[in-house]
Amino acid sequence: MSIQSAHNLRPAQANTPAARPYGVRVSLKLNDPFRKILGPDWQRVHWYSDATERDAALDEMSRRHDYSRPQDAPALVFSKIESRV
């Protein structure tokens, strides 16, 4: 997989559970057709330095998009996690 704009990524060491113990796991619903493309175990984790920052990011990630149609349903699953490192 190539990354088009690598300069926009956070440094790997700054986005680790040790440096940022509060996280949000983003995954796909069991019936999501993208699972056929991305694989059944696809997920992404975003780490934050404190619970307040994580909760604010979670609210923003999981909010209904301004241009969503009334019948649209969220396709992603968001879960709060904490590192035990």
C-alpha positions in Angstrom: 0.0 0.0 0.0 1.4 3.4 -0.9 0.7 6.6 1.0 0.1 9.5 -1.2 0.7 12.3 1.3 3.1 10.9 3.8 4.0 14.4 5.0 0.4 14.6 6.5 0.9 11.6 8.8 1.7 12.0 12.5 5.1 10.6 13.5 4.7 7.0 14.5 6.2 7.4 17.9 3.8 10.2 18.9 0.8 8.0 18.1 1.6 5.0 20.3 -0.3 3.6 23.3 2.7 4.4 25.6 2.7 8.1 24.7 -1.1 8.4 24.4 -2.9 5.8 26.5 -6.5 6.7 25.5 -7.8 5.4 22.2 -10.6 5.0 19.7 -10.9 1.8 17.7 -12.6 2.2 14.4 -13.9 -0.9 12.7 -16.5 -2.1 10.2 -20.0 -3.5 11.0 -20.3 -7.3 10.5 -22.6 -6.8 7.5 -20.6 -4.0 5.8 -19.7 -4.9 2.2 -16.3 -3.1 2.6 -15.2 -6.1 4.7 -14.8 -8.0 1.4 -12.3 -5.4 0.2 -10.5 -4.5 3.5 -10.8 -7.9 5.2 -12.8 -9.1 8.2 -10.2 -7.9 10.7 -9.8 -4.3 9.4 -9.5 -1.6 12.1 -7.7 1.6 12.8 -6.8 2.9 16.3 -6.3 6.6 17.1 -4.5 7.4 20.3 -4.9 10.5 22.6 -3.0 11.8 25.6 -6.1 12.1 27.8 -9.7 10.9 28.1 -11.2 14.3 27.4 -9.3 14.7 24.2 -10.3 11.2 23.2 -13.9 11.7 24.0 -14.0 15.0 22.0 -12.5 13.2 19.0 -14.9 10.3 19.3 -17.9 12.7 19.4 -16.5 14.4 16.2 -15.8 11.1 14.4 -19.1 9.5 15.2 -21.4 12.5 14.6 -23.9 12.5 11.8 -22.4 14.1 8.7 -24.0 17.5 7.9 -25.1 16.2 4.5 -26.4 12.8 5.5 -29.7 11.7 4.3 -32.3 10.8 7.0 -32.2 7.1 6.1 -28.3 6.9 6.2 -26.9 4.8 9.0 -23.3 5.0 10.3 -21.1 2.3 8.6 -18.4 2.3 11.2 -18.2 1.1 14.8 -16.3 3.3 17.3 -15.0 1.8 20.6 -13.2 3.5 23.5 -10.1 1.7 24.5 -7.3 2.3 27.1 -3.7 1.1 26.9 -2.4 -1.0 29.8 1.2 -0.3 28.8 
